[in-house]
């Protein structure tokens, strides 16, 4: 590895992502730096100019000019920071958030078009290579706060990601066979083909622009009952209480739309998930040994009374 190797890669990749003409690439009047500033403002609930300078390593004067333009265009508001009155907190306006969402959508479409040229068999290798570059060239993992994790609705490809990551992680961590992938694929396909958006939802947890977790809420056969399904958190994102955030989102949603009970089925080997359910008031109502996914397991039914104490 030489300096020239890295410089050659940099030239190659900036051409691939259109970084030299980013505004034309995304059909938007923003440079790559301006787009990144909007992204940071959209994904961090408490941000001031000093935070942005530190996070993006920007010159103070350059950042000030960007923020001045954003304020003139009605994209941001600035006010004294609640943490330190000497600082100015920067927040997106409604127009600013809509602009950030549009940029994110166009960036997703651009990267999606790029990925469409990569054969499915090569995608895991590409993903691992990207993680390797980030790991080796970083100073180590930067501390991440739970509030930096965003929960959002699934976009194109996210339902497929749920199937793929469930299958891969449960095979790696619990030696589940392909039967489990088939089960997850059926659950996701049923949701995609026929669900009531007022009563059923999927949440994707996103960190640093990539999905790191998911959960699903669907109607159960019992009247007035919802079912929590497919709770998952990526191994490198655990410890940030993402599982708690996802379960909280389901509980809030089900209470808000008028369900009486929230139920789920899991297995006793999933200790971390069971502890999350217990923290949210779920109680174990039944368990039964079974042979599934190539393993001997103990299945468990858990229930939460949405209008009581959960006891």
C-alpha positions in Angstrom: 0.0 0.0 0.0 1.4 3.4 -1.0 0.2 7.0 -0.9 -0.5 6.7 -4.7 -2.8 3.7 -4.1 -5.0 5.7 -1.8 -5.0 8.8 -4.0 -5.9 6.7 -7.0 -8.8 5.2 -5.0 -9.9 8.7 -3.9 -10.0 9.9 -7.6 -11.9 6.8 -8.6 -14.5 7.0 -5.8 -15.2 10.8 -6.1 -16.0 10.1 -9.8 -18.3 7.2 -8.9 -20.4 9.2 -6.4 -20.3 12.4 -8.4 -18.7 14.4 -5.6 -17.0 16.9 -8.1 -20.4 18.0 -9.4 -22.7 17.0 -6.5 -25.5 19.6 -7.1 -26.0 18.4 -10.7 -25.6 14.8 -9.6 -28.6 15.1 -7.2 -30.5 17.7 -9.2 -30.3 20.1 -6.1 -28.6 23.5 -5.6 -26.3 22.3 -2.9 -22.6 21.3 -2.8 -21.5 18.1 -1.2 -20.5 20.1 2.0 -23.8 21.9 2.2 -25.7 18.6 1.8 -23.6 17.0 4.6 -24.4 19.9 6.9 -28.1 19.5 6.2 -27.7 15.7 6.9 -26.1 16.4 10.3 -28.8 18.9 11.2 -31.5 16.4 10.3 -30.0 13.5 12.3 -28.9 15.2 15.5 -31.6 16.8 17.6 -29.2 19.1 19.5 -26.6 20.8 17.3 -24.8 24.1 17.4 -22.1 25.6 15.1 -19.3 24.3 17.3 -20.7 20.7 17.1 -20.8 21.0 13.3 -17.3 22.4 13.0 -16.0 19.6 15.2 -17.9 16.8 13.5 -17.2 17.9 9.9 -13.7 19.5 10.5 -14.9 22.7 8.7 -13.3 26.1 8.8 -15.4 28.4 11.1 -15.8 31.1 8.4 -16.8 28.6 5.7 -19.4 27.0 8.0 -20.7 30.5 9.0 -21.3 31.4 5.3 -23.2 28.1 4.8 -25.4 28.7 7.8 -26.0 32.3 6.8 -27.2 31.1 3.4 -29.4 28.4 5.0 -31.0 31.0 7.3 -31.7 33.4 4.5 -33.3 30.6 2.5 -35.5 29.6 5.5 -33.9 26.2 6.0 -32.6 26.8 9.6 -33.3 28.7 12.7 -30.7 29.8 15.3 -31.2 30.4 19.0 -29.2 30.4 22.2 -28.2 26.9 23.1 -30.0 25.4 26.2 -26.7 23.6 27.1 -24.5 26.8 26.9 -26.1 30.2 26.3 -22.8 31.3 24.7 -23.4 29.0 21.8 -26.0 29.1 19.1 -28.2 26.1 18.6 -29.1 25.4 15.0 -32.3 23.6 14.0 -34.0 22.8 10.7 -37.3 24.5 9.9 -40.1 22.6 8.3 -38.8 23.6 4.9 -35.3 22.6 5.9 -36.4 19.2 7.0 -38.3 18.7 3.8 -35.2 19.7 1.9 -33.0 17.3 3.9 -35.5 14.5 3.3 -35.5 15.2 -0.5 -31.7 15.2 -0.6 -31.7 11.9 1.3 -34.2 10.4 -1.1 -32.2 11.4 -4.1 -29.0 10.2 -2.6 -30.7 6.8 -1.8 -31.8 6.6 -5.4 -28.3 7.4 -6.7 -26.7 4.8 -4.5 -29.4 2.4 -5.4 -28.7 2.8 -9.1 -25.0 2.2 -8.4 -25.8 -1.0 -6.3 -28.1 -2.2 -9.1 -25.0 -2.8 -11.2 -23.4 -5.0 -8.5 -24.4 -8.7 -8.7 -26.1 -10.0 -5.6 -23.3 -12.5 -4.9 -20.8 -9.6 -4.7 -22.7 -7.4 -2.4 -21.7 -9.0 0.9 -18.0 -8.8 -0.2 -18.5 -5.1 -1.1 -20.2 -4.3 2.2 -17.4 -6.0 4.2 -14.7 -4.2 2.2 -16.4 -0.8 3.0 -16.5 -1.6 6.7 -12.9 -2.7 6.6 -11.8 0.6 5.1 -13.8 2.6 7.7 -12.4 0.5 10.6 -8.7 0.6 9.5 -8.7 4.3 8.7 -10.7 5.5 11.7 -9.2 6.4 15.1 -11.5 3.9 16.6 -15.3 3.9 17.0 -16.6 7.4 18.0 -19.0 7.5 20.9 -22.5 7.4 19.7 -25.5 8.7 21.7 -28.8 6.9 21.6 -30.5 10.1 20.4 -28.4 10.0 17.2 -30.3 6.9 16.2 -33.3 7.8 14.0 -36.4 5.6 13.6 -38.1 5.8 10.2 -40.5 4.0 7.9 -39.0 1.5 5.5 -37.9 2.7 2.1 -37.2 0.7 -1.1 -35.0 -2.3 -0.3 -35.5 -2.1 3.5 -38.0 -5.0 3.7 -35.5 -7.2 1.8 -32.8 -6.0 4.2 -35.0 -7.3 7.1 -35.1 -10.7 5.6 -31.4 -10.8 4.7 -30.1 -9.6 8.1 -32.4 -11.8 10.1 -31.3 -14.8 8.2 -27.6 -13.9 8.4 -27.5 -12.9 12.1 -29.5 -15.8 13.4 -27.4 -18.3 11.4 -24.2 -16.7 12.7 -25.3 -16.3 16.3 -27.7 -19.3 16.9 -26.9 -21.6 14.0 -30.5 -21.3 12.6 -31.0 -23.0 9.2 -32.7 -21.7 6.1 -36.2 -22.5 7.6 -35.9 -19.3 9.6 -35.1 -17.3 6.5 -38.2 -18.8 4.9 -40.4 -17.8 7.9 -39.1 -14.2 7.9 -39.6 -14.0 4.2 -43.2 -15.0 4.5 -43.9 -12.6 7.4 -42.3 -9.7 5.4 -44.1 -10.7 2.1 -47.5 -10.8 3.9 -46.9 -7.4 5.3 -45.7 -5.9 1.9 -48.7 -7.4 0.0 -51.5 -6.6 2.4 -51.3 -4.4 5.5 -53.4 -1.6 7.0 -51.1 1.4 7.4 -53.3 2.8 10.1 -53.0 -0.4 12.2 -49.7 -2.0 11.1 -46.2 -0.6 10.7 -42.5 -1.3 10.3 -39.8 0.8 11.8 -36.2 0.9 10.6 -33.5 2.2 13.1 -30.9 4.2 11.2 -27.4 5.2 12.4 -24.8 7.0 10.3 -27.0 6.6 7.2 -27.4 2.8 7.4 -30.1 0.6 8.8 -29.0 -1.0 12.2 -32.3 -2.4 13.5 -35.9 -3.1 12.8 -39.2 -4.2 14.3 -42.7 -4.9 12.9 -46.2 -4.4 14.3 -49.1 -6.4 12.7 -52.6 -7.3 13.6 -53.1 -10.5 15.5 -55.9 -13.0 15.0 -57.4 -12.1 18.4 -59.6 -9.0 18.3 -58.1 -5.9 19.6 -54.6 -7.5 19.7 -51.4 -6.5 17.9 -48.3 -8.6 17.5 -44.7 -7.4 17.7 -42.4 -9.3 15.3 -38.9 -9.4 14.0 -37.1 -7.2 16.5 -33.4 -7.0 15.4 -30.4 -4.9 16.2 -27.1 -5.2 14.4 -24.2 -6.4 16.6 -22.1 -3.3 16.1 -25.0 -1.1 17.2 -25.9 -2.9 20.4 -25.5 -1.1 23.7 -27.2 2.1 22.4 -30.7 1.1 23.6 -31.9 0.7 20.0 -34.0 -2.3 21.0 -35.7 -0.3 23.7 -36.4 2.6 21.2 -37.9 0.1 18.7 -40.1 -1.6 21.3 -41.2 1.8 22.7 -42.2 2.9 19.2 -44.4 -0.2 18.9 -46.0 0.2 22.3 -46.7 3.9 21.7 -48.2 3.2 18.3 -50.4 0.3 19.5 -51.7 2.4 22.4 -52.4 5.3 20.1 -54.5 3.4 17.6 -56.5 1.7 20.2 -55.2 -1.9 20.6 -55.9 -3.5 23.9 -53.1 -6.1 24.0 -49.7 -6.4 22.4 -48.3 -10.0 22.1 -45.1 -11.6 20.8 -43.5 -15.0 20.4 -39.8 -15.5 21.0 -37.4 -18.2 22.2 -35.7 -18.5 25.6 -32.2 -18.3 24.1 -32.8 -14.6 23.1 -32.0 -13.3 26.5 -31.3 -9.7 25.6 -34.6 -9.4 23.7 -36.5 -10.9 26.6 -35.0 -8.3 29.0 -36.2 -5.5 26.8 -39.7 -6.9 26.8 -39.7 -7.2 30.5 -38.5 -3.6 30.9 -41.6 -2.5 28.9 -44.0 -4.5 31.0 -44.5 -7.7 29.0 -45.2 -10.8 31.0 -44.5 -14.4 30.1 -47.8 -16.2 29.6 -46.8 -19.6 28.1 -43.8 -21.5 27.0 -43.3 -24.8 25.1 -40.3 -26.8 23.8 -40.2 -27.2 20.0 -37.8 -28.3 17.3 -37.5 -25.5 14.7 -34.8 -23.9 12.4 -32.5 -26.9 13.0 -32.4 -26.4 16.8 -34.1 -27.6 20.0 -35.7 -24.5 21.4 -38.2 -23.3 24.0 -40.8 -21.0 22.5 -42.3 -18.3 24.7 -45.5 -16.2 24.4 -45.4 -12.8 26.0 -48.2 -10.3 26.5 -48.5 -6.6 27.4 -51.8 -5.2 28.6 -51.8 -1.8 26.9 -54.3 -0.2 29.3 -53.0 -1.8 32.5 -49.8 -2.3 34.3 -48.8 -5.4 32.4 -49.2 -7.6 35.4 
